[in-house]
Amino acid sequence: MRPSPTITLPAVTPDDLANGLLLLLPVLVVVVTATIALILDLAPPEWVSRRFLQWVSAFGLVVAIVYVAALAPLAQRSPRAFGGFLALDSFALFFEFLFLVAALLVILSANTFADRQESAEGEFYVIALFSTAGLMLMAQAAELISIYVSLELSSLGLAFLAASNKRDRLADQGRKSTEAGMKYLLLSAMSSAILLYGMALMYGISGATTLADIARAFSRDSTPAVILSMAMIIAGFGFKIAAAPFQLWTPDVYQGAPTPATAFFSVASKAAGFAVVLRVLNEALPGLTVEWTGVFGVLAFITMTVGNLVALVQTNIKRLMAYSSITHVGYLLVGIATASPFANSGILYYLLAYTFTNMAAFIVITIMARYVPDDSISGYVGLAKRAPILALGLTAALLSLAGIPPFVGFFAKLYLFLAAIERGNLGLQFLVVWAVIMSALSLYYYGRVIHAMWMREVEPAVAATQTEPLRTAFSQWVALAASLVGVLFTGLAAAPLLAAAQTAANTLTP
């Protein structure tokens, strides 16, 4: 009778501990910043203002970004720490940079949300920082237990962020925020249970938890148990990235959560899900490539179709952006189904482009949340006359999401779809053609928002109530400008970013 597998924890030497702390330095900076913000939040409001907490949080993220850049030469050697549980390769650094940039833009743009709270508490910034630390650990995790623990750390933080608008002076918004947090928490727990069952089954078959050891155990012919564990893991991560048919939580949570939290959901959470999926598939399951590429091909077709078709009928801009994000997940799944280093680099570049683009859109939506409490598209009518810079920023973001040149969204789609075509697979070529059709269809619902801002006239009765000028904080202007620079110039000057994406993707080559 085969003995039950046991987990042997690696012996951690002083050198390994010192190396591990060095690799974890950006994460530790974020955790320390969150702790400082938490302590400062205990002080009376007249001593420590909400704005001061915002800038402290932003400064800590900037310091973490500097440390990520400083660790880049070390990452070329793909070091591991704590017995191979954590990796600091170019792949992990690429995603850590993406998470930190997304968190920085979210925190800088959160003024409107903070102004609508009844208290001066800064828990939003604290929870966002701790969630960012969890996402960074997900990118570094190279072992099943560390993947699951970091996933739960980030998921709990995201659930709290979704419910953080509970004290909103608008009672309906507070109720929707609490409902969004509960929905995300319950559905996240269900998906985590499915994921954990898949991981337990994978460990039971292979007798290992590190991805490299699992790959060696699964190099032989696949068995029904192996296929089942793979299917459960794909289903668990399908919820995290909002791939159809696991996307049902997305529109309600996007609508109910405070807008900065929705922006964080749409960018950082999805990017972390793709980071883990790419690492697990390429480092633990390269022997099952034929099986999982077929699954992701089907998921890509369903996801981009559902996202586009349902987005056509949306009247709430946050729900429209929710289905838009589902559509872009479908495009990214085409890259996973391609299963090549070229496609992996395309996924990474697409995620970076999507970060800047989606953040630009949500920063404008965050600013407008004060003036359009119900987030209806009709509330954006005539925005070009009332605030032309905001209208121009949202227009650029929506055109980039639709894949219109010269914005970065066009180049990201082009690079990703070329990687799929290069494989010469008929099924992948069909997916690319269908993705192009879906991109053309998306022009309709993005165009509705653009049309409302630039071409529709505000009704006289409504115009009489819109005498108040649109107030935008300095930090929000900074965040919007940085996002729009990314939308425009990361496409026109894509060479260094593509090189970084290729270097990171090559790290995953089995």
N, C-alpha and C positions, 0 to 999 in steps of 0.2 A: 504494500500500500504506500502510495506516495505521501511523504510527510508534508504537513502544511507549511507554506512558505512563511518565512519570518523576515522582518525588516531589520537589517543591520545598519545601525547609525554609524556614520563615518567618524573616525577619530579626528578631533579638531586640535591641531597643533597650534602653538603660539604664532608661528609664521602664517598658518592658514587663517587664524583669527584676525591678524593684522591685515592680511590681504583682503579678507572679506569685509572688514570695516572700511577699507579704502574703496572697494567696489561699491559699497553701500553709501558712500559719502553724500551723493545727491539726495538719496532717500532720507538720510538722517537730517540733512539741512531742512527738508520740507517738514519732517516730524518736529524738529526743534522749533521751527517757525510757527507751526500749529500750536505747540505747547505755549509759546510766548504769547500768541494771540489769545489763547484761552485764559491765561493768567491776567493779561491786560483787560480782558472783558469783565473780570470780576471787580475791577475798580469802578467807582461811581462814574456815571455818564459825564458829569461836569469835569472830571479829571482826564478821562480818555474818551475821545470822540470816536464815533463810528468811522469817520474818514481816516483817522489815525490808524485804526485797525486795518483798514483797507490797504493803506500804503505800507504798513509793516508786512502784511501778507504778500503784497506784490514784490517788496524788496527781497524777501526770503526766496521767492520763486526765481528772481533774477540771479541771485547768488547760486542757486541750484543749477540754473542754465549754464553759468560760467564754469561750474565744476564738471558738468557733463562735457563741455567743450574741452576742458583740461584733461579729461580721462580718455579722449579719443585716441591718442597714440598708444595707450595701454590696451585699448580694446582691439587693436590690430592683432594682438597675440591670443585673443579669445580666452582670457583667463576664466577659471572657475573657482568657486569658493565653497567652503563648508561641504567638502566631499562631493562636489558636483551638483549640489542642490541649486545653486545660483550661478548664473553666467553673466559676465559683463563683456559681451562681444559687440560688434558694430550694430547688430540687429537690435539689441537691448538699448543701446545708446540712442539710436534713431528714434525709437518709440518714447524713450524718456524725454527727449527733446520735444517731441510732439505733445506729450501730456503736459509738460511744464508750460509750453507756449499756450495751449488751450486753457489751462487753469489761470494763467496770468491774464489773458484776455477776458475771461469770465469774471474774475475778481475786479478788474478795472472797470468793467461795464455794469457792475451790480448796483450802482447808485440808485436807480429808479426803484428797484425792488426794495432796497434798504429804506428809502424814504417813505414807503407805504407801510412800514411796520409800526406797531404801536410802542415798541421798546427799542432801546439802543443796543441790544445784545448783538454780539458779533458771531453767533454760532454758525451762520452761513459760511463765513470765511474759514472758521476752524474745521468744519466738516468737509468743506471743499478741499482743504489742504490734506487732511487725513485720507480722503478718497484718492487724491492724487498720489499719495505715497503708496496706497494699495495697488493702483494701476501701474506704477513704476515697478513694483515688486513682481507683478504679473509678467511684465516684459522680460524680467531677469530670470524668472522661475524655469528651471530645467528638470523638474521632478514633480511627480503627481501631488504629493502632500503640499509642497510649497505653492504650487499652482492653485490648489483649492483654498488654502488659507488666505492667500493674497486676493483671490477672487471674492471671498466672503467679506474681507475687510473693505474692499471697494464697494461691493454690493450694498452692505449695510449703510455705508456713508451716502450712497446715491439714494437709497430709500428715504433717509432722513432729509436729504436735500429736497426731494420731491414733496415732502410734507412740511417743509420749513416755512411755508406761507400761511400757516394756520392762524396766525394772529392778525392777518390782513384786515384793515378797517372795512373792506368790502366783504360782507359775510359770505356771499356766494363764492368768492375767490378762495377764502379760507376753507370752506367746505370742500371745494374741488381739490385743493392742495392736499388736504388730509386723505381724501379718497384716492388721489394719485399715489401717495406714499404707501397706503395699505395695499393697493393693487400691485404695485411694484414689489413690495416686500413678500406678499403671498405667492405671486407667480414666480418670483426669483427663488423663493425657497423650494417650490416644486421643481423648477428646472435644475436647481443645485442638487436636489435628491436624485434626479435622473442621472446627472453628470457624475455624482459620487458613486452610484451603482455601477456605472460604466467603468470608472476608475478602479473600483474594487474588483470587478470582474477581470479587468486588464492585469491588475496585480496578481490575482489568483492564478491566471494562466501563465504569466511570465515569471512570477516570483521576484519581480523587481519594481521599483518605483521611479528610478531615474530613466529619462527618455532614451538615453543611449543603450542601456541594458534591455529595455523593452524592445528596441529595434532589433537587437541581436536575437531575442527570443522569438520575435514575430517574423524572422526572415524566412522561416519555412512556409509551407503551404498553409493558407488560411483555413480555419475551422469555423463551424457555426458559432462557437463561443467567442472567437476572435471577432467575427463580423458583428455579433450582437454588442460586444463591448464598444466597438467602433461606432455603431449606430447610436448607442446611448450617449456617447460623448459628443457626437455631432448634434444630437437633439438638445443636449444641455447647452452647448455653446450657441446653437441656433437661436435660443431665447436671448442670450447676451447681445448678439449682433442684430437681432430683430429680423431674421430671415423668415420668410413665409414657409410654412404655416405657423411659425412660432412668434409672429409679430403682433398678436392681438392686443397686447398691453400697450403698445407704443402710442397710438393716438390719444388715448385717455390720459396717460401719464404726461405726455408732452403738453396737452392742453391744461391739465390741472396744476402741474408743477410751476413754480415761479420761473419766469423766462430765463434768467441766468442759469438756473439748474437745468432747464430744458436744453440750453446750448451745450452744457457740459455733457448731458446724456447723449446728444446727437453726435458729438465729436469724440471726446476722450473715451467714453465707455465703449463705443463701437470699435475704435482703434485698438483698445486693449483686447477686446474679444478676438479681433483678427490677428493680433500679435500672438496670442496663445494658440489659436487654431493653426497658424502657419508653423509655429515651432513644434507643436505636437505632431502634425501631419508629416512634416519633413524630417524630424529627428527621431520620432518614435514609430511611425507607420509608413516608412518608405516602401516596405515590402507589400503594402496593400494599396499602392497607388491606383491601380486599375479600378479597384472597388470604390474608393472614395472620390475619385474624379467623376465617375458616373453619377454618384449621389449629388455632388455639388453642381454638376451640370443641370440636373433636374431642378434643384433648389434655386439656381440662378434664373431659370426660365420662369418659374412660378413667382419668385420674389419680385422681379422687375415688372412682371405683368400685373400682379395685384397692386403693387405700389402706384403704378402709373394710372391704372383705370379708376381706382378709388379716389386718387387725388383730383381727378377731373371735376368731381361734384362737391368739393369742400368749400365752405364759406368762411371758415375760421382759419386764420393764417398759421396758427401753431399746429393745427391738425393737418393743414396742407404741407407744412414742413415735415411733419411726422411721416406722411406717406412718401414725401420726396426722399427722406432718408432711407426708407425701405427700398425705394427704387435704386438708390445708389449702392445699397448692400447687394442688390441683384447684379449690378455691373461688376462689383468687386468679386462676387462669387464666380463670375466668368474667369477671372484671373486664377482663382484657386483651382477650378476645374481644368485649367490649362496645365498646371503642375510643371512649371519650368522655372529656372532661375530668372529668365527674362520676364516672365509673368509675375514672379514674386517681387521683383524690383518695381514693376508697374503698379502692383498693389500698394507698395510703400509710398511711391510718389503720388498715387491717387489719394491716399489717406492724408498726406501732407497738404495737397491742394484742397481737398475737401475741408480740412481744418480751417484754413484761412477763409475759404468761401462761405462756409456755413456760419462761422463766427461773425463775419461781416453782416450777414443777413440777420442773425439773432441780436447783434448789438443794436441795430436799428429797431428791431421789434421790441427790445428791452426799453429803449428810449420812448417808444410810442406807447408802451404799456400804461403810462400815466394818463395818456389822452385817449386811448382806445381800450377801456377796461375789459371789454368782451373779446378783444383780439379779432374782431371781424374784419374781413377784407374791405368791406364798405367804409370802415373807419379810416382807410388810407386814401380815400378819394380826395383829389386836389392837393396831395402832399407836396407835389413839385412846386406849387406856388407858395405854400406855407413854409416849407423847409426844403429848398432845392438840394442842399448837400446831402441830407438824409435820403431823399428820393433817389439821388444819383448813386449813393452807396448801395442801397437796396437793389437798384436796377442792375448795377455791375455784378452783385452777388448772384442774383437770379439768372442773369445771362451766362455767368460762369457755370452755375449748376446745370443749365441746359446744354452746355458744351459749345458755346458760341465763341469763336476767336475774336480778339487776341487774348482772352482771359484764360487763366490757368486750367479751368475745367475742360476746355477743348483739348489741350495738350495732354492732360492726364488720361482722358478717354482714348485719345489717339494712341498713346503709348501702350495702354493696357490692351486695347483691341488688336493692335499689331502683333503683340505677343501671342494672342490666341490664334490669329490667322497664320502666324509663322509655323505653328505646329502641323498644319496641313490636315487636320482632322475635320471631317465633314460636319460632325456634330458641333464642334467649336465654331466653325464658320457659320453655321446656322444661328448659334447663340449671338455671334457678333452682329449678323444682319438684323436679328430681332432686337438687340440692344440699340442699334442705330435707329430703328423704327420707333422704339420706345422713347429715345432721346428726342426725336422729332415731335412725338406726341406731347412730351413734357413742356414744349414751348407754349401749348395752350394754357395750362394752368399757371405757369410762371408769367405768361403774357397777360393774364387777367389782372394780376397784381400791378404789373407795369402800366397797363392800360388805365387802371383806376388811379394811379398816382399822377400820370402825365396827361391823360386825354379826357377824363371825366370832370365835369363841373360840380362843385359842391352846391347842394340845394340852399337857397337863400335862408331858409329857417335854420339850417344847420350852421351856415357860415356866420350867422349872427351870434352863435354861441362859441365860435372859435376865435375869439379876440385875444386870448392868452397866448403869448409867444411860446414856442417850444423850447423848453430849457434843457440844455445838454451840459453835463459836467465836463470839466477838463479831462478827467481820467477816461470818460467815455469817448471824447474826441481822440485821445491818444490810442485807445483800443481800436476804434473804427479806422483810423488812419493806418495803423499797423496791419490790420486785416486787409484793407484795400491794396496796400503795397504788395502784400503777399498774393492777392488775387491777380494783380496785373503783372508784376515783375517776376514772380516764380514761374510764370509761363514763358515770358519773353527771354528770361535769362535762366533757363532750366538746367543748363549743363552741370553746374556743381551739385545741384540737388539730385539730379539723375545719377551722377557718379556716387553720391552718398547712398542713394537707394540701392544701387547695384552692389556696392561694397557690403551693405547690410544684408542684402538678399543672398549673396554668395556665402555668407556665414552659415546659412541653413542648408547648404548643399550636403546631402548625406555622404 
